[in-house]
Amino acid sequence: MSSTHRPARPDGPPAQPCGHLRRALGREHNPLGRAVDRARSRAVVLTVLGIALAALLGAGAAVPRYTAEQRAAAAAAARLQKVDAVLQGPVRTVEAAVVGGRPAYHADAAWTRSDGRHHTGSIDVPRNTGPGATVVILVDEDGRPTAAPPGTADLVADAVCVGLSLFGLLGALLFTGLLARLSVLDRRADRAWTRSWARWEPVWSGRDRHPGHDG
């Protein structure tokens, strides 16, 4: 069996960002400027551009989301009204309703809207309250207790989450596409290197001048 072995394929050092751009544009005239190398660099450059576009799309999705939710919150707040609710009974613990890891507390209360309509019902109250105490609550147009619309911090967090989700999804797709493309190009380069080695190894090793030599 011949002692001649096939050397590793010379891919060269990883290209720097500017090197990838120069190579992708065909401006690199050296042994690493082969067609397959240019294709690799084009894939990297296109992925970087795609990630930048994904960031813009993420921001483009976050801003309209924040604007729409802010308008909805403002419209909801305009329909709500603050009223004084007077507790009509003792505070009771609601074990099924856990807020921040602690049980919630409810009590029966009565309140009156600005239009003069009277309402009664169960409302959330602080723990250390009792009958006759007054609690300020928000009620809707029908006089029912309701939670306050989300604040600015919640709206910003929601919009950022939407933008990052879109950016993450697009980034993952781009990165997966880059890996698939580089895998295809690596296999293509391996096949080309194998063909080149089969052609030139006998000349390089001198075996073509000594047909009977096995090493």
Accessible surface in RSA format (square Angstrom, percent):
REM  Atomic radii and reference values for relative SASA: ProtOr
REM  Chains: A
REM  Algorithm: Lee & Richards
REM  Probe-radius: 1.40
REM  Slices: 20
REM RES _ NUM      All-atoms   Total-Side   Main-Chain    Non-polar    All polar
REM                ABS   REL    ABS   REL    ABS   REL    ABS   REL    ABS   REL
RES MET A   1   217.46 112.6 150.21  99.4  67.25 160.1 121.34 103.2  96.13 127.4
RES SER A   2    41.55  35.1  26.90  35.9  14.65  33.7  25.24  53.7  16.31  22.9
RES SER A   3    90.85  76.8  61.77  82.4  29.08  67.0  48.67 103.6  42.18  59.1
RES THR A   4    48.93  34.8  22.17  22.5  26.75  63.8  13.04  17.5  35.88  54.2
RES HIS A   5   139.95  76.5 132.24  91.9   7.71  19.7  98.66 101.7  41.29  48.0
RES ARG A   6   102.77  43.1  77.97  39.7  24.80  59.0  32.98  45.1  69.79  42.3
RES PRO A   7    56.61  41.3  49.97  45.6   6.63  24.1  54.80  45.2   1.81  11.2
RES ALA A   8    93.35  85.8  65.21 100.6  28.14  64.0  76.55 107.8  16.80  44.5
RES ARG A   9    45.60  19.1  27.53  14.0  18.07  43.0   9.39  12.8  36.21  21.9
RES PRO A  10    81.46  59.4  66.85  60.9  14.60  53.1  76.98  63.6   4.47  27.8
RES ASP A  11    62.14  43.5  49.72  49.5  12.42  29.4  25.03  58.9  37.11  37.0
RES GLY A  12    43.42  53.5   0.00   N/A  43.42  53.5  20.61  56.6  22.81  51.1
RES PRO A  13   103.43  75.4  89.98  82.0  13.45  48.9  96.73  79.9   6.71  41.7
RES PRO A  14   121.31  88.4 102.23  93.2  19.07  69.3 113.80  94.0   7.51  46.6
RES ALA A  15    23.01  21.2   1.75   2.7  21.26  48.4   9.17  12.9  13.84  36.6
RES GLN A  16   126.66  70.8 123.59  90.3   3.07   7.3  52.95 112.7  73.71  55.9
RES PRO A  17   107.02  78.0  95.38  87.0  11.63  42.3 101.48  83.8   5.54  34.4
RES CYS A  18    95.56  72.3  91.17 101.7   4.39  10.3  27.59  69.9  67.97  73.3
RES GLY A  19     7.28   9.0   0.00   N/A   7.28   9.0   5.74  15.8   1.54   3.4
RES HIS A  20    32.36  17.7  32.36  22.5   0.00   0.0  19.88  20.5  12.48  14.5
RES LEU A  21    88.71  49.4  88.71  63.5   0.00   0.0  88.71  62.3   0.00   0.0
RES ARG A  22   109.30  45.9 105.74  53.9   3.56   8.5  41.23  56.3  68.08  41.3
RES ARG A  23    22.70   9.5  22.37  11.4   0.33   0.8   0.27   0.4  22.42  13.6
RES ALA A  24    16.32  15.0   5.20   8.0  11.12  25.3   5.20   7.3  11.12  29.5
RES LEU A  25   111.90  62.3  85.11  60.9  26.79  67.3  90.55  63.6  21.35  57.5
RES GLY A  26    29.67  36.6   0.00   N/A  29.67  36.6  15.48  42.5  14.18  31.8
RES ARG A  27   160.71  67.5 146.49  74.7  14.22  33.9  34.56  47.2 126.15  76.5
RES GLU A  28    23.99  13.8  15.13  11.4   8.86  21.1   6.78  13.1  17.20  14.0
RES HIS A  29   166.22  90.8 127.78  88.8  38.44  98.3  94.40  97.3  71.82  83.6
RES ASN A  30    72.64  50.1  49.70  48.0  22.95  55.3  32.91  79.2  39.73  38.4
RES PRO A  31   114.95  83.8  98.16  89.5  16.80  61.1 110.10  90.9   4.86  30.2
RES LEU A  32    39.34  21.9  39.34  28.1   0.00   0.0  39.34  27.6   0.00   0.0
RES GLY A  33    11.28  13.9   0.00   N/A  11.28  13.9   2.54   7.0   8.75  19.6
RES ARG A  34    85.49  35.9  77.50  39.5   8.00  19.0  61.55  84.1  23.94  14.5
RES ALA A  35    65.68  60.4  57.60  88.9   8.08  18.4  58.38  82.2   7.30  19.3
RES VAL A  36    18.86  12.4  14.99  13.6   3.87   9.3  16.53  14.4   2.32   6.3
RES ASP A  37     3.23   2.3   3.23   3.2   0.00   0.0   0.00   0.0   3.23   3.2
RES ARG A  38    79.24  33.3  79.24  40.4   0.00   0.0   9.13  12.5  70.11  42.5
RES ALA A  39     6.10   5.6   4.04   6.2   2.06   4.7   4.59   6.5   1.50   4.0
RES ARG A  40    35.44  14.9  35.44  18.1   0.00   0.0  26.90  36.8   8.54   5.2
RES SER A  41     0.01   0.0   0.01   0.0   0.00   0.0   0.00   0.0   0.01   0.0
RES ARG A  42   105.99  44.5 105.03  53.5   0.96   2.3  43.15  59.0  62.83  38.1
RES ALA A  43    11.99  11.0   4.62   7.1   7.37  16.8  10.43  14.7   1.56   4.1
RES VAL A  44    34.04  22.4  34.03  30.8   0.01   0.0  34.03  29.6   0.01   0.0
RES VAL A  45    26.12  17.2  24.89  22.5   1.23   3.0  26.12  22.7   0.00   0.0
RES LEU A  46   116.89  65.1 110.38  79.0   6.51  16.4 110.68  77.7   6.21  16.7
RES THR A  47    13.70   9.7  12.35  12.5   1.35   3.2   6.60   8.9   7.10  10.7
RES VAL A  48    89.98  59.2  88.86  80.4   1.12   2.7  88.86  77.2   1.12   3.0
RES LEU A  49   106.31  59.2 101.82  72.8   4.49  11.3 102.22  71.8   4.09  11.0
RES GLY A  50    15.57  19.2   0.00   N/A  15.57  19.2  12.76  35.0   2.81   6.3
RES ILE A  51    67.49  38.4  67.49  50.3   0.00   0.0  67.49  48.6   0.00   0.0
RES ALA A  52    54.05  49.7  45.40  70.1   8.65  19.7  52.55  74.0   1.49   4.0
RES LEU A  53   101.06  56.3  99.45  71.1   1.61   4.0 100.44  70.5   0.61   1.6
RES ALA A  54     1.95   1.8   1.09   1.7   0.86   2.0   1.69   2.4   0.26   0.7
RES ALA A  55    48.15  44.3  39.73  61.3   8.43  19.2  42.24  59.5   5.91  15.7
RES LEU A  56   125.04  69.6 117.63  84.2   7.42  18.6 117.98  82.9   7.06  19.0
RES LEU A  57    86.55  48.2  83.13  59.5   3.42   8.6  84.31  59.2   2.23   6.0
RES GLY A  58     2.55   3.1   0.00   N/A   2.55   3.1   2.55   7.0   0.00   0.0
RES ALA A  59    55.44  51.0  46.30  71.4   9.14  20.8  53.18  74.9   2.26   6.0
RES GLY A  60    42.19  52.0   0.00   N/A  42.19  52.0  34.35  94.3   7.84  17.6
RES ALA A  61    30.48  28.0  17.51  27.0  12.97  29.5  25.94  36.5   4.54  12.0
RES ALA A  62    16.12  14.8  15.80  24.4   0.31   0.7  15.99  22.5   0.13   0.3
RES VAL A  63    95.35  62.7  92.92  84.1   2.43   5.9  95.35  82.9   0.00   0.0
RES PRO A  64    76.09  55.5  67.72  61.7   8.37  30.4  73.41  60.6   2.69  16.7
RES ARG A  65    95.88  40.3  89.54  45.6   6.34  15.1  19.42  26.5  76.46  46.3
RES TYR A  66    53.55  25.0  53.27  30.3   0.28   0.7  42.36  31.8  11.20  13.8
RES THR A  67    45.37  32.3  45.13  45.8   0.24   0.6  30.38  40.8  14.99  22.7
RES ALA A  68    57.44  52.8  48.22  74.4   9.22  21.0  52.56  74.0   4.88  12.9
RES GLU A  69    60.69  34.8  59.73  45.2   0.96   2.3   2.93   5.7  57.76  47.2
RES GLN A  70    78.97  44.2  78.57  57.4   0.40   1.0  18.31  39.0  60.67  46.0
RES ARG A  71   171.37  72.0 163.73  83.5   7.64  18.2  59.14  80.8 112.23  68.0
RES ALA A  72    56.83  52.2  44.30  68.4  12.53  28.5  52.91  74.5   3.92  10.4
RES ALA A  73    12.57  11.6   8.07  12.5   4.50  10.2  11.69  16.5   0.88   2.3
RES ALA A  74    63.42  58.3  49.28  76.1  14.13  32.2  57.49  81.0   5.93  15.7
RES ALA A  75    47.39  43.6  37.54  57.9   9.85  22.4  45.91  64.7   1.48   3.9
RES ALA A  76    28.91  26.6  28.21  43.5   0.70   1.6  28.72  40.5   0.19   0.5
RES ALA A  77    50.66  46.6  38.62  59.6  12.04  27.4  38.88  54.8  11.78  31.2
RES ALA A  78    88.46  81.3  47.37  73.1  41.09  93.5  60.23  84.8  28.23  74.8
RES ARG A  79   123.84  52.0 112.42  57.3  11.42  27.2  40.15  54.9  83.69  50.7
RES LEU A  80    35.28  19.7  16.76  12.0  18.52  46.6  16.83  11.8  18.45  49.7
RES GLN A  81    41.86  23.4  37.43  27.4   4.43  10.6  25.28  53.8  16.59  12.6
RES LYS A  82   153.52  74.9 129.69  79.6  23.83  56.7  72.08  64.9  81.44  86.8
RES VAL A  83    11.03   7.3   3.76   3.4   7.27  17.5  11.03   9.6   0.01   0.0
RES ASP A  84    88.65  62.1  75.41  75.1  13.25  31.3  16.85  39.6  71.81  71.6
RES ALA A  85     0.00   0.0   0.00   0.0   0.00   0.0   0.00   0.0   0.00   0.0
RES VAL A  86    59.87  39.4  59.87  54.2   0.00   0.0  59.87  52.0   0.00   0.0
RES LEU A  87     3.15   1.8   0.00   0.0   3.15   7.9   0.00   0.0   3.15   8.5
RES GLN A  88   106.98  59.8  73.09  53.4  33.89  80.7  25.65  54.6  81.33  61.7
RES GLY A  89    10.94  13.5   0.00   N/A  10.94  13.5  10.94  30.0   0.00   0.0
RES PRO A  90    99.95  72.8  97.61  89.0   2.34   8.5  98.44  81.3   1.50   9.4
RES VAL A  91    36.48  24.0  10.42   9.4  26.06  62.8  10.42   9.1  26.06  70.7
RES ARG A  92   106.06  44.5 101.03  51.5   5.04  12.0  64.05  87.5  42.01  25.5
RES THR A  93    64.58  45.9  38.99  39.5  25.59  61.0  16.47  22.1  48.11  72.7
RES VAL A  94    38.36  25.2  35.18  31.9   3.18   7.7  38.36  33.3   0.00   0.0
RES GLU A  95   128.23  73.6 114.53  86.6  13.70  32.6  61.09 118.2  67.14  54.8
RES ALA A  96   103.41  95.1  62.60  96.6  40.81  92.8  74.57 105.0  28.84  76.4
RES ALA A  97    34.94  32.1  27.54  42.5   7.39  16.8  34.94  49.2   0.00   0.0
RES VAL A  98    91.79  60.4  61.99  56.1  29.81  71.8  61.99  53.9  29.81  80.8
RES VAL A  99   102.30  67.3  97.94  88.7   4.36  10.5 100.01  86.9   2.28   6.2
RES GLY A 100    76.15  93.9   0.00   N/A  76.15  93.9  42.32 116.1  33.83  75.8
RES GLY A 101    69.51  85.7   0.00   N/A  69.51  85.7  32.74  89.9  36.77  82.4
RES ARG A 102   174.21  73.1 173.88  88.6   0.33   0.8  63.94  87.4 110.27  66.8
RES PRO A 103    47.64  34.7  42.15  38.4   5.49  20.0  42.15  34.8   5.49  34.1
RES ALA A 104    13.47  12.4   8.32  12.8   5.15  11.7  13.47  19.0   0.00   0.0
RES TYR A 105    42.83  20.0  39.71  22.6   3.12   8.1  26.44  19.9  16.39  20.2
RES HIS A 106    43.55  23.8  43.55  30.3   0.00   0.0  30.78  31.7  12.77  14.9
RES ALA A 107     0.00   0.0   0.00   0.0   0.00   0.0   0.00   0.0   0.00   0.0
RES ASP A 108    67.66  47.4  67.38  67.1   0.28   0.7  17.72  41.7  49.94  49.8
RES ALA A 109     0.91   0.8   0.00   0.0   0.91   2.1   0.00   0.0   0.91   2.4
RES ALA A 110    29.73  27.3  27.69  42.7   2.04   4.6  27.90  39.3   1.83   4.8
RES TRP A 111     9.93   4.0   2.91   1.4   7.03  16.5   8.53   4.5   1.41   2.3
RES THR A 112    58.20  41.4  42.66  43.2  15.54  37.0  29.57  39.7  28.63  43.3
RES ARG A 113    31.25  13.1  27.04  13.8   4.21  10.0   0.22   0.3  31.04  18.8
RES SER A 114    96.88  81.9  52.77  70.4  44.10 101.6  51.15 108.9  45.72  64.1
RES ASP A 115    79.85  55.9  40.96  40.8  38.89  92.0  44.32 104.3  35.53  35.4
RES GLY A 116    43.08  53.1   0.00   N/A  43.08  53.1  30.82  84.6  12.25  27.4
RES ARG A 117   107.06  45.0 101.47  51.7   5.59  13.3  62.17  85.0  44.89  27.2
RES HIS A 118   146.85  80.3 121.45  84.4  25.40  65.0  86.69  89.3  60.15  70.0
RES HIS A 119    40.25  22.0  33.31  23.1   6.95  17.8  22.37  23.1  17.89  20.8
RES THR A 120   108.96  77.5  83.26  84.4  25.70  61.3  50.19  67.4  58.78  88.9
RES GLY A 121    28.24  34.8   0.00   N/A  28.24  34.8  26.72  73.3   1.52   3.4
RES SER A 122    53.37  45.1  27.80  37.1  25.57  58.9  27.24  58.0  26.13  36.6
RES ILE A 123     5.81   3.3   1.65   1.2   4.15  10.0   5.81   4.2   0.00   0.0
RES ASP A 124   100.10  70.1  86.57  86.2  13.53  32.0  33.37  78.5  66.73  66.5
RES VAL A 125    12.60   8.3   0.00   0.0  12.60  30.4   3.85   3.3   8.76  23.8
RES PRO A 126    80.08  58.4  67.88  61.9  12.21  44.4  79.68  65.8   0.40   2.5
RES ARG A 127   164.74  69.2 150.34  76.6  14.40  34.3  31.54  43.1 133.20  80.7
RES ASN A 128   142.54  98.3 109.03 105.4  33.51  80.7  39.75  95.7 102.79  99.4
RES THR A 129    38.30  27.2  17.48  17.7  20.82  49.6  25.33  34.0  12.97  19.6
RES GLY A 130    24.88  30.7   0.00   N/A  24.88  30.7  19.29  52.9   5.59  12.5
RES PRO A 131    92.03  67.1  66.90  61.0  25.13  91.4  67.28  55.6  24.75 153.8
RES GLY A 132    53.40  65.9   0.00   N/A  53.40  65.9  30.28  83.1  23.13  51.8
RES ALA A 133    33.55  30.9  22.04  34.0  11.51  26.2  32.65  46.0   0.91   2.4
RES THR A 134    81.42  57.9  50.26  50.9  31.16  74.3  29.85  40.1  51.57  78.0
RES VAL A 135    23.30  15.3  19.98  18.1   3.32   8.0  23.30  20.2   0.00   0.0
RES VAL A 136    93.87  61.8  70.51  63.8  23.35  56.3  70.51  61.3  23.35  63.3
RES ILE A 137    19.51  11.1  13.00   9.7   6.51  15.7  19.51  14.1   0.00   0.0
RES LEU A 138    38.32  21.3  33.80  24.2   4.52  11.4  33.80  23.7   4.52  12.2
RES VAL A 139     0.00   0.0   0.00   0.0   0.00   0.0   0.00   0.0   0.00   0.0
RES ASP A 140    30.41  21.3  30.41  30.3   0.00   0.0  18.12  42.6  12.29  12.3
RES GLU A 141    96.85  55.6  92.16  69.7   4.69  11.2  29.83  57.7  67.03  54.7
RES ASP A 142    79.80  55.9  71.88  71.5   7.92  18.7  15.13  35.6  64.67  64.5
RES GLY A 143     0.75   0.9   0.00   N/A   0.75   0.9   0.03   0.1   0.72   1.6
RES ARG A 144   144.63  60.7 143.84  73.3   0.79   1.9  60.65  82.9  83.99  50.9
RES PRO A 145    58.59  42.7  37.24  33.9  21.35  77.6  37.52  31.0  21.08 131.0
RES THR A 146    55.73  39.6  34.03  34.5  21.70  51.7  16.35  22.0  39.38  59.5
RES ALA A 147    84.36  77.6  62.75  96.8  21.61  49.1  71.59 100.8  12.77  33.8
RES ALA A 148    65.97  60.7  43.75  67.5  22.22  50.5  43.75  61.6  22.22  58.9
RES PRO A 149    33.60  24.5  15.48  14.1  18.12  65.9  22.29  18.4  11.31  70.3
RES PRO A 150    68.71  50.1  55.29  50.4  13.42  48.8  62.49  51.6   6.22  38.7
RES GLY A 151    39.79  49.1   0.00   N/A  39.79  49.1  35.80  98.2   3.99   8.9
RES THR A 152    87.24  62.1  79.41  80.5   7.83  18.7  45.69  61.4  41.56  62.8
RES ALA A 153    80.72  74.2  65.95 101.8  14.76  33.6  73.29 103.2   7.43  19.7
RES ASP A 154    88.07  61.7  81.49  81.1   6.59  15.6  17.03  40.1  71.05  70.9
RES LEU A 155    10.77   6.0  10.06   7.2   0.72   1.8  10.18   7.1   0.60   1.6
RES VAL A 156    67.35  44.3  66.76  60.4   0.59   1.4  67.35  58.5   0.00   0.0
RES ALA A 157    61.67  56.7  50.34  77.7  11.33  25.8  57.39  80.8   4.28  11.3
RES ASP A 158    49.71  34.8  43.47  43.3   6.24  14.7  22.86  53.8  26.84  26.8
RES ALA A 159     5.65   5.2   5.65   8.7   0.00   0.0   5.65   8.0   0.00   0.0
RES VAL A 160    72.51  47.7  69.49  62.9   3.02   7.3  72.20  62.7   0.32   0.9
RES CYS A 161    76.10  57.6  71.06  79.3   5.05  11.9  19.29  48.9  56.81  61.3
RES VAL A 162    45.24  29.8  41.00  37.1   4.24  10.2  44.17  38.4   1.07   2.9
RES GLY A 163     6.39   7.9   0.00   N/A   6.39   7.9   6.03  16.6   0.35   0.8
RES LEU A 164   112.93  62.9 106.58  76.2   6.35  16.0 106.81  75.0   6.12  16.5
RES SER A 165    68.27  57.7  51.71  69.0  16.55  38.1  41.57  88.5  26.69  37.4
RES LEU A 166    56.42  31.4  52.42  37.5   4.00  10.1  55.87  39.2   0.55   1.5
RES PHE A 167    68.94  34.5  68.92  42.7   0.02   0.1  68.92  41.8   0.02   0.1
RES GLY A 168    38.17  47.1   0.00   N/A  38.17  47.1  32.55  89.3   5.63  12.6
RES LEU A 169   106.24  59.2 100.24  71.7   6.00  15.1 104.59  73.5   1.66   4.5
RES LEU A 170    45.70  25.5  45.29  32.4   0.41   1.0  45.29  31.8   0.41   1.1
RES GLY A 171    14.82  18.3   0.00   N/A  14.82  18.3  12.59  34.6   2.23   5.0
RES ALA A 172    57.84  53.2  46.91  72.4  10.94  24.9  55.32  77.9   2.52   6.7
RES LEU A 173   110.65  61.6 101.70  72.8   8.95  22.5 102.06  71.7   8.59  23.1
RES LEU A 174    55.72  31.0  49.78  35.6   5.95  14.9  53.64  37.7   2.08   5.6
RES PHE A 175   113.34  56.7 113.34  70.2   0.00   0.0 113.34  68.7   0.00   0.0
RES THR A 176    86.50  61.5  85.44  86.6   1.07   2.5  61.38  82.4  25.12  38.0
RES GLY A 177    38.65  47.7   0.00   N/A  38.65  47.7  33.61  92.2   5.03  11.3
RES LEU A 178    24.20  13.5  19.85  14.2   4.35  10.9  22.57  15.8   1.63   4.4
RES LEU A 179    93.97  52.3  89.10  63.7   4.87  12.2  89.53  62.9   4.44  11.9
RES ALA A 180    57.29  52.7  47.66  73.6   9.63  21.9  56.15  79.1   1.14   3.0
RES ARG A 181    95.22  40.0  91.12  46.4   4.10   9.8  35.02  47.9  60.20  36.5
RES LEU A 182    42.25  23.5  42.25  30.2   0.00   0.0  42.25  29.7   0.00   0.0
RES SER A 183    47.81  40.4  41.47  55.3   6.34  14.6  27.58  58.7  20.23  28.3
RES VAL A 184    57.12  37.6  56.80  51.4   0.32   0.8  56.80  49.4   0.32   0.9
RES LEU A 185     0.00   0.0   0.00   0.0   0.00   0.0   0.00   0.0   0.00   0.0
RES ASP A 186    56.33  39.5  56.33  56.1   0.00   0.0  14.89  35.0  41.44  41.3
RES ARG A 187   124.20  52.1 122.36  62.4   1.83   4.4  58.49  79.9  65.71  39.8
RES ARG A 188   104.09  43.7 103.95  53.0   0.14   0.3  37.50  51.3  66.59  40.4
RES ALA A 189     3.85   3.5   0.17   0.3   3.68   8.4   2.27   3.2   1.58   4.2
RES ASP A 190    60.18  42.2  60.04  59.8   0.14   0.3  21.14  49.8  39.04  38.9
RES ARG A 191   128.97  54.1 125.06  63.8   3.91   9.3  61.85  84.5  67.12  40.7
RES ALA A 192    44.83  41.2  39.77  61.4   5.06  11.5  40.80  57.5   4.03  10.7
RES TRP A 193    50.89  20.4  47.67  23.1   3.22   7.6  50.39  26.9   0.50   0.8
RES THR A 194    65.21  46.4  64.92  65.8   0.29   0.7  55.59  74.7   9.63  14.6
RES ARG A 195   153.51  64.5 144.11  73.5   9.40  22.4  76.10 104.0  77.42  46.9
RES SER A 196    44.44  37.5  38.25  51.0   6.18  14.2  24.58  52.3  19.86  27.8
RES TRP A 197    46.48  18.7  44.40  21.5   2.08   4.9  32.84  17.5  13.64  22.1
RES ALA A 198    70.88  65.2  48.06  74.2  22.82  51.9  56.30  79.3  14.57  38.6
RES ARG A 199   166.56  69.9 148.21  75.6  18.35  43.7  52.17  71.3 114.39  69.3
RES TRP A 200   128.24  51.5 128.01  62.0   0.23   0.5 112.12  59.8  16.12  26.2
RES GLU A 201    10.06   5.8   9.56   7.2   0.49   1.2   5.25  10.2   4.80   3.9
RES PRO A 202    34.29  25.0  34.29  31.3   0.00   0.0  34.29  28.3   0.00   0.0
RES VAL A 203    71.02  46.7  65.74  59.5   5.28  12.7  65.74  57.1   5.28  14.3
RES TRP A 204   174.52  70.0 142.93  69.2  31.59  74.2 121.36  64.7  53.15  86.2
RES SER A 205    43.50  36.8   6.02   8.0  37.48  86.3  14.26  30.4  29.24  41.0
RES GLY A 206     3.94   4.9   0.00   N/A   3.94   4.9   3.89  10.7   0.05   0.1
RES ARG A 207    81.33  34.1  76.41  39.0   4.92  11.7  10.68  14.6  70.65  42.8
RES ASP A 208    74.92  52.5  44.03  43.8  30.89  73.1  32.21  75.8  42.71  42.6
RES ARG A 209   160.81  67.5 134.92  68.8  25.90  61.7  68.08  93.0  92.73  56.2
RES HIS A 210   108.82  59.5 104.67  72.8   4.15  10.6  66.65  68.7  42.17  49.1
RES PRO A 211   123.42  89.9  89.68  81.7  33.74 122.7  96.34  79.5  27.08 168.3
RES GLY A 212    74.30  91.6   0.00   N/A  74.30  91.6  43.92 120.5  30.38  68.0
RES HIS A 213   103.81  56.7  90.43  62.9  13.38  34.2  57.11  58.9  46.70  54.3
RES ASP A 214   101.78  71.3  95.12  94.7   6.66  15.7  24.16  56.9  77.62  77.4
RES GLY A 215    61.20  75.5   0.00   N/A  61.20  75.5  28.43  78.0  32.77  73.4
END  Absolute sums over single chains surface
CHAIN  1 A    14231.5      11539.7       2691.7       9056.8       5174.6
END  Absolute sums over all chains
TOTAL         14231.5      11539.7       2691.7       9056.8       5174.6
